[in-house]
Amino acid sequence: MAANTSRGMLKFIGNSLLVASSFYGVCSFISNYYWLGNVNGGSMKPTFNTEWGHAGAKITKDWILIKRVKYHKFELEKDQIVVFLSPQEPTTTAVKRIKALPGETYTSRDNVTTFIPKGHVWVEGDNSASSVDSNMYGPIPMALIQGKVVCVVYPKFKWI
């Protein structure tokens, strides 16, 4: 009887360790490749924060899942939404859409044509009326890009 109890206890401990180590492995993988962030302001409206600026609307920030691109800058494409360190305020991150890639020529909303140098991209907010973006600070170095937006997870899930 005691042998069955010991075997059962060892099986329970072994299964618990397996579950705990699997959970730790999954969490480590996710934190190395993804993170959650929220979007402030209306510069990416209507893609994010659709209620931003509506009189009387309850303001709920969109929470987004971001895939890290630290070692995968080559994966960047036109029209992807990226998170990057602001060139104007390096302690702040910004969320914008890539409009032009290195080596391309881009005509901004102010009708100014700019050549995008190697290692840089042109980014703009979807809501040009309230966006601080490449129209103000020019092409941004790709080294500032931290990740690309995968989906909105809250308040309403949607793939990006």
Accessible surface in RSA format (square Angstrom, percent):
REM  Atomic radii and reference values for relative SASA: ProtOr
REM  Chains: A
REM  Algorithm: Lee & Richards
REM  Probe-radius: 1.40
REM  Slices: 20
REM RES _ NUM      All-atoms   Total-Side   Main-Chain    Non-polar    All polar
REM                ABS   REL    ABS   REL    ABS   REL    ABS   REL    ABS   REL
RES MET A   1   196.60 101.8 153.00 101.3  43.60 103.8 129.82 110.4  66.78  88.5
RES ALA A   2    79.85  73.4  68.94 106.4  10.90  24.8  74.78 105.3   5.06  13.4
RES ALA A   3    60.74  55.9  48.99  75.6  11.75  26.7  56.59  79.7   4.15  11.0
RES ASN A   4    96.69  66.7  87.06  84.1   9.63  23.2  22.77  54.8  73.92  71.5
RES THR A   5    91.57  65.1  81.62  82.7   9.95  23.7  69.51  93.4  22.07  33.4
RES SER A   6    63.13  53.3  57.19  76.3   5.95  13.7  31.91  67.9  31.23  43.7
RES ARG A   7   154.79  65.0 150.53  76.7   4.27  10.2  68.32  93.4  86.48  52.4
RES GLY A   8    38.74  47.8   0.00   N/A  38.74  47.8  32.56  89.4   6.17  13.8
RES MET A   9   110.75  57.4 105.74  70.0   5.01  11.9  98.83  84.0  11.92  15.8
RES LEU A  10   122.96  68.5 115.87  82.9   7.09  17.8 116.09  81.5   6.87  18.5
RES LYS A  11   145.90  71.2 135.77  83.3  10.13  24.1  88.08  79.3  57.82  61.6
RES PHE A  12   134.15  67.1 129.71  80.3   4.44  11.5 133.72  81.1   0.43   1.2
RES ILE A  13    79.62  45.3  78.76  58.7   0.86   2.1  79.60  57.3   0.03   0.1
RES GLY A  14    36.83  45.4   0.00   N/A  36.83  45.4  30.98  85.0   5.85  13.1
RES ASN A  15    77.46  53.4  76.82  74.2   0.65   1.6  21.39  51.5  56.07  54.2
RES SER A  16    47.98  40.5  37.57  50.1  10.41  24.0  35.21  75.0  12.77  17.9
RES LEU A  17   118.18  65.8 116.10  83.1   2.08   5.2 116.51  81.8   1.67   4.5
RES LEU A  18   116.08  64.6 111.69  79.9   4.39  11.0 115.23  80.9   0.85   2.3
RES VAL A  19   101.61  66.9  98.99  89.6   2.61   6.3 100.92  87.7   0.69   1.9
RES ALA A  20    57.59  52.9  47.44  73.2  10.15  23.1  54.25  76.4   3.34   8.8
RES SER A  21    68.41  57.8  54.93  73.3  13.48  31.0  48.69 103.7  19.72  27.6
RES SER A  22    58.97  49.8  48.00  64.1  10.98  25.3  38.79  82.6  20.19  28.3
RES PHE A  23   139.88  70.0 134.43  83.3   5.45  14.2 139.24  84.4   0.64   1.8
RES TYR A  24   157.94  73.7 155.84  88.7   2.10   5.5 113.33  85.2  44.62  55.0
RES GLY A  25    36.01  44.4   0.00   N/A  36.01  44.4  30.85  84.7   5.15  11.5
RES VAL A  26    85.13  56.0  82.35  74.5   2.78   6.7  84.41  73.3   0.72   1.9
RES CYS A  27    51.92  39.3  47.07  52.5   4.86  11.4  25.42  64.4  26.50  28.6
RES SER A  28    34.52  29.2  29.77  39.7   4.75  10.9  27.17  57.9   7.35  10.3
RES PHE A  29   115.67  57.9 110.71  68.6   4.96  12.9 114.93  69.7   0.74   2.1
RES ILE A  30    84.42  48.0  84.42  62.9   0.00   0.0  84.42  60.8   0.00   0.0
RES SER A  31    64.22  54.3  55.96  74.7   8.26  19.0  44.19  94.1  20.03  28.1
RES ASN A  32    97.03  66.9  82.81  80.0  14.22  34.2  13.60  32.7  83.43  80.6
RES TYR A  33    93.46  43.6  93.46  53.2   0.00   0.0  45.12  33.9  48.35  59.6
RES TYR A  34    57.01  26.6  55.75  31.7   1.26   3.3  20.80  15.6  36.21  44.6
RES TRP A  35    65.92  26.5  57.78  28.0   8.15  19.1  48.41  25.8  17.51  28.4
RES LEU A  36   102.44  57.0  81.41  58.2  21.02  52.9  81.41  57.2  21.02  56.6
RES GLY A  37    15.36  18.9   0.00   N/A  15.36  18.9  15.36  42.2   0.00   0.0
RES ASN A  38    50.80  35.0  30.49  29.5  20.31  48.9   0.33   0.8  50.48  48.8
RES VAL A  39     6.05   4.0   5.15   4.7   0.90   2.2   6.05   5.3   0.00   0.0
RES ASN A  40    95.67  66.0  74.50  72.0  21.17  51.0  29.97  72.1  65.70  63.5
RES GLY A  41    21.34  26.3   0.00   N/A  21.34  26.3  19.89  54.6   1.45   3.3
RES GLY A  42     9.55  11.8   0.00   N/A   9.55  11.8   3.36   9.2   6.19  13.9
RES SER A  43    17.28  14.6  16.44  21.9   0.85   2.0   7.13  15.2  10.15  14.2
RES MET A  44     1.51   0.8   0.57   0.4   0.94   2.2   0.57   0.5   0.94   1.2
RES LYS A  45    47.96  23.4  45.62  28.0   2.34   5.6  26.90  24.2  21.05  22.4
RES PRO A  46    95.56  69.6  91.11  83.0   4.46  16.2  91.14  75.2   4.43  27.5
RES THR A  47    23.63  16.8  18.52  18.8   5.10  12.2  13.90  18.7   9.72  14.7
RES PHE A  48     0.67   0.3   0.16   0.1   0.51   1.3   0.16   0.1   0.51   1.5
RES ASN A  49     2.64   1.8   0.39   0.4   2.25   5.4   2.64   6.4   0.00   0.0
RES THR A  50    66.12  47.0  60.37  61.2   5.75  13.7  38.31  51.5  27.81  42.0
RES GLU A  51    84.72  48.6  83.84  63.4   0.88   2.1  35.61  68.9  49.11  40.1
RES TRP A  52    70.60  28.3  67.51  32.7   3.09   7.3  45.67  24.4  24.93  40.4
RES GLY A  53    68.32  84.3   0.00   N/A  68.32  84.3  36.98 101.5  31.35  70.2
RES HIS A  54    94.79  51.8  80.89  56.2  13.90  35.6  57.89  59.7  36.90  42.9
RES ALA A  55   111.10 102.2  69.80 107.7  41.30  93.9  81.03 114.1  30.07  79.6
RES GLY A  56    88.91 109.6   0.00   N/A  88.91 109.6  44.59 122.4  44.33  99.3
RES ALA A  57    30.21  27.8   6.31   9.7  23.90  54.4  15.98  22.5  14.22  37.7
RES LYS A  58   175.47  85.6 155.25  95.3  20.22  48.1 108.18  97.4  67.29  71.7
RES ILE A  59    98.82  56.2  71.27  53.1  27.55  66.4  71.97  51.8  26.85  72.9
RES THR A  60    43.49  30.9  32.51  33.0  10.97  26.1  24.55  33.0  18.94  28.6
RES LYS A  61    83.87  40.9  80.25  49.2   3.62   8.6  39.63  35.7  44.24  47.1
RES ASP A  62    12.34   8.6  12.34  12.3   0.00   0.0   0.07   0.2  12.27  12.2
RES TRP A  63    98.34  39.5  98.34  47.6   0.00   0.0  79.50  42.4  18.84  30.6
RES ILE A  64     1.28   0.7   1.28   1.0   0.00   0.0   1.28   0.9   0.00   0.0
RES LEU A  65    45.29  25.2  45.29  32.4   0.00   0.0  45.29  31.8   0.00   0.0
RES ILE A  66     3.38   1.9   3.38   2.5   0.00   0.0   3.38   2.4   0.00   0.0
RES LYS A  67    54.91  26.8  54.91  33.7   0.00   0.0  20.13  18.1  34.78  37.0
RES ARG A  68    86.13  36.2  84.46  43.1   1.67   4.0  20.60  28.2  65.53  39.7
RES VAL A  69     0.00   0.0   0.00   0.0   0.00   0.0   0.00   0.0   0.00   0.0
RES LYS A  70   138.67  67.7 124.10  76.1  14.57  34.7  74.23  66.8  64.44  68.6
RES TYR A  71   166.40  77.7 143.45  81.6  22.95  59.7 119.98  90.2  46.43  57.2
RES HIS A  72    56.13  30.7  56.13  39.0   0.00   0.0  43.03  44.3  13.10  15.2
RES LYS A  73    47.19  23.0  44.10  27.1   3.09   7.4  39.62  35.7   7.57   8.1
RES PHE A  74   161.25  80.7 125.30  77.6  35.94  93.5 137.14  83.1  24.11  69.0
RES GLU A  75    47.10  27.0  37.32  28.2   9.78  23.3  25.39  49.1  21.71  17.7
RES LEU A  76    11.93   6.6   0.84   0.6  11.10  27.9   0.84   0.6  11.10  29.9
RES GLU A  77   105.05  60.3 104.66  79.2   0.39   0.9  28.02  54.2  77.03  62.9
RES LYS A  78   103.08  50.3  87.68  53.8  15.39  36.7  44.11  39.7  58.97  62.8
RES ASP A  79    82.58  57.8  74.13  73.8   8.46  20.0  24.40  57.4  58.18  58.0
RES GLN A  80    39.03  21.8  33.10  24.2   5.93  14.1  23.92  50.9  15.11  11.5
RES ILE A  81     3.22   1.8   0.68   0.5   2.54   6.1   0.68   0.5   2.54   6.9
RES VAL A  82     0.00   0.0   0.00   0.0   0.00   0.0   0.00   0.0   0.00   0.0
RES VAL A  83     4.84   3.2   4.84   4.4   0.00   0.0   4.84   4.2   0.00   0.0
RES PHE A  84     0.00   0.0   0.00   0.0   0.00   0.0   0.00   0.0   0.00   0.0
RES LEU A  85    57.56  32.1  57.56  41.2   0.00   0.0  57.56  40.4   0.00   0.0
RES SER A  86    14.69  12.4  13.83  18.5   0.85   2.0   5.27  11.2   9.42  13.2
RES PRO A  87    51.54  37.6  20.21  18.4  31.34 113.9  25.76  21.3  25.78 160.2
RES GLN A  88   111.62  62.4  76.39  55.8  35.22  83.9  32.64  69.5  78.98  59.9
RES GLU A  89   100.18  57.5  99.49  75.3   0.69   1.7  29.35  56.8  70.83  57.8
RES PRO A  90    93.54  68.2  85.37  77.8   8.18  29.7  85.40  70.5   8.14  50.6
RES THR A  91   132.58  94.3  94.09  95.4  38.49  91.7  86.29 115.9  46.29  70.0
RES THR A  92    58.60  41.7  54.72  55.5   3.89   9.3  49.64  66.7   8.96  13.6
RES THR A  93    75.95  54.0  56.45  57.2  19.50  46.5  26.31  35.3  49.63  75.0
RES ALA A  94    19.76  18.2  13.96  21.5   5.81  13.2  19.76  27.8   0.00   0.0
RES VAL A  95    18.91  12.4  13.94  12.6   4.97  12.0  13.94  12.1   4.97  13.5
RES LYS A  96    11.53   5.6  11.53   7.1   0.00   0.0   1.01   0.9  10.51  11.2
RES ARG A  97    45.95  19.3  45.95  23.4   0.00   0.0   6.54   8.9  39.40  23.9
RES ILE A  98     0.00   0.0   0.00   0.0   0.00   0.0   0.00   0.0   0.00   0.0
RES LYS A  99    61.48  30.0  56.42  34.6   5.06  12.0  14.46  13.0  47.02  50.1
RES ALA A 100     1.18   1.1   1.18   1.8   0.00   0.0   1.18   1.7   0.00   0.0
RES LEU A 101    40.50  22.6  40.50  29.0   0.00   0.0  40.50  28.4   0.00   0.0
RES PRO A 102    48.78  35.5  29.59  27.0  19.19  69.7  29.77  24.6  19.01 118.1
RES GLY A 103    49.90  61.5   0.00   N/A  49.90  61.5  25.54  70.1  24.36  54.5
RES GLU A 104    51.18  29.4  46.59  35.2   4.59  10.9  30.09  58.2  21.09  17.2
RES THR A 105    88.18  62.7  58.55  59.4  29.62  70.6  36.60  49.2  51.58  78.0
RES TYR A 106    44.30  20.7  42.45  24.2   1.85   4.8  29.87  22.4  14.43  17.8
RES THR A 107    68.02  48.4  50.94  51.6  17.08  40.7  31.07  41.7  36.94  55.8
RES SER A 108     9.57   8.1   3.70   4.9   5.87  13.5   2.16   4.6   7.41  10.4
RES ARG A 109    96.51  40.5  53.61  27.3  42.90 102.1  49.27  67.3  47.25  28.6
RES ASP A 110    96.33  67.5  72.09  71.8  24.24  57.3  26.21  61.7  70.11  69.9
RES ASN A 111   125.28  86.4 104.40 100.9  20.87  50.3  26.11  62.8  99.16  95.8
RES VAL A 112    85.97  56.6  82.54  74.7   3.43   8.3  85.97  74.7   0.00   0.0
RES THR A 113    84.81  60.3  57.07  57.9  27.74  66.1  38.09  51.2  46.72  70.6
RES THR A 114    33.89  24.1  29.67  30.1   4.22  10.1  25.83  34.7   8.06  12.2
RES PHE A 115   125.08  62.6 110.57  68.5  14.51  37.8 110.57  67.0  14.51  41.5
RES ILE A 116     0.00   0.0   0.00   0.0   0.00   0.0   0.00   0.0   0.00   0.0
RES PRO A 117    50.66  36.9  49.92  45.5   0.74   2.7  50.66  41.8   0.00   0.0
RES LYS A 118   190.78  93.1 172.19 105.6  18.60  44.3 116.32 104.7  74.46  79.3
RES GLY A 119    32.50  40.1   0.00   N/A  32.50  40.1  26.56  72.9   5.94  13.3
RES HIS A 120    49.78  27.2  49.78  34.6   0.00   0.0  32.01  33.0  17.77  20.7
RES VAL A 121     0.00   0.0   0.00   0.0   0.00   0.0   0.00   0.0   0.00   0.0
RES TRP A 122    10.26   4.1  10.26   5.0   0.00   0.0  10.26   5.5   0.00   0.0
RES VAL A 123     0.00   0.0   0.00   0.0   0.00   0.0   0.00   0.0   0.00   0.0
RES GLU A 124    12.13   7.0  12.13   9.2   0.00   0.0   0.06   0.1  12.07   9.9
RES GLY A 125     5.16   6.4   0.00   N/A   5.16   6.4   0.00   0.0   5.16  11.6
RES ASP A 126    47.07  33.0  14.61  14.5  32.46  76.8  15.25  35.9  31.82  31.7
RES ASN A 127    40.52  27.9  35.96  34.7   4.56  11.0   7.98  19.2  32.53  31.4
RES SER A 128    59.33  50.1  46.10  61.5  13.23  30.5  12.22  26.0  47.11  66.0
RES ALA A 129   101.16  93.0  56.46  87.1  44.70 101.7  69.19  97.4  31.97  84.7
RES SER A 130    63.16  53.4  38.82  51.8  24.34  56.1  49.07 104.5  14.09  19.7
RES SER A 131    10.13   8.6   0.00   0.0  10.13  23.3   0.29   0.6   9.85  13.8
RES VAL A 132    73.83  48.6  68.71  62.2   5.12  12.3  68.71  59.7   5.12  13.9
RES ASP A 133     0.00   0.0   0.00   0.0   0.00   0.0   0.00   0.0   0.00   0.0
RES SER A 134     1.31   1.1   0.00   0.0   1.31   3.0   0.00   0.0   1.31   1.8
RES ASN A 135    33.79  23.3   3.69   3.6  30.09  72.5   5.29  12.7  28.50  27.5
RES MET A 136   124.52  64.5  86.90  57.5  37.63  89.6  88.51  75.3  36.01  47.7
RES TYR A 137    45.71  21.3  14.10   8.0  31.61  82.3  22.33  16.8  23.38  28.8
RES GLY A 138    19.53  24.1   0.00   N/A  19.53  24.1  16.43  45.1   3.09   6.9
RES PRO A 139    33.91  24.7  21.89  20.0  12.03  43.7  21.89  18.1  12.03  74.7
RES ILE A 140     0.62   0.4   0.30   0.2   0.31   0.8   0.62   0.4   0.00   0.0
RES PRO A 141    51.14  37.3  51.14  46.6   0.00   0.0  51.14  42.2   0.00   0.0
RES MET A 142    30.76  15.9  30.67  20.3   0.09   0.2  25.93  22.0   4.83   6.4
RES ALA A 143    83.41  76.7  59.35  91.6  24.07  54.7  63.25  89.1  20.16  53.4
RES LEU A 144    41.27  23.0  41.27  29.5   0.00   0.0  41.27  29.0   0.00   0.0
RES ILE A 145     1.02   0.6   0.00   0.0   1.02   2.5   0.00   0.0   1.02   2.8
RES GLN A 146    63.06  35.3  57.75  42.2   5.31  12.6   7.64  16.3  55.42  42.0
RES GLY A 147     0.00   0.0   0.00   N/A   0.00   0.0   0.00   0.0   0.00   0.0
RES LYS A 148    32.03  15.6  32.03  19.7   0.00   0.0  16.01  14.4  16.02  17.1
RES VAL A 149    10.82   7.1   0.00   0.0  10.82  26.1   0.00   0.0  10.82  29.4
RES VAL A 150    35.00  23.0  29.35  26.6   5.65  13.6  33.69  29.3   1.31   3.6
RES CYS A 151     2.69   2.0   2.69   3.0   0.00   0.0   0.00   0.0   2.69   2.9
RES VAL A 152     2.42   1.6   2.42   2.2   0.00   0.0   2.42   2.1   0.00   0.0
RES VAL A 153    56.71  37.3  35.54  32.2  21.17  51.0  35.55  30.9  21.16  57.4
RES TYR A 154   121.33  56.6 121.27  69.0   0.06   0.2  79.47  59.7  41.86  51.6
RES PRO A 155    67.72  49.4  39.99  36.5  27.74 100.8  39.99  33.0  27.74 172.4
RES LYS A 156   166.92  81.4 161.04  98.8   5.88  14.0 107.73  97.0  59.19  63.0
RES PHE A 157   106.45  53.3  85.72  53.1  20.73  53.9  85.72  52.0  20.73  59.3
RES LYS A 158    79.42  38.7  74.53  45.7   4.88  11.6  56.56  50.9  22.85  24.3
RES TRP A 159   181.58  72.9 158.79  76.9  22.79  53.5 137.05  73.1  44.54  72.3
RES ILE A 160    75.69  43.1  18.84  14.0  56.85 137.0  45.23  32.6  30.45  82.6
END  Absolute sums over single chains surface
CHAIN  1 A    10035.4       8171.3       1864.1       6477.1       3558.3
END  Absolute sums over all chains
TOTAL         10035.4       8171.3       1864.1       6477.1       3558.3
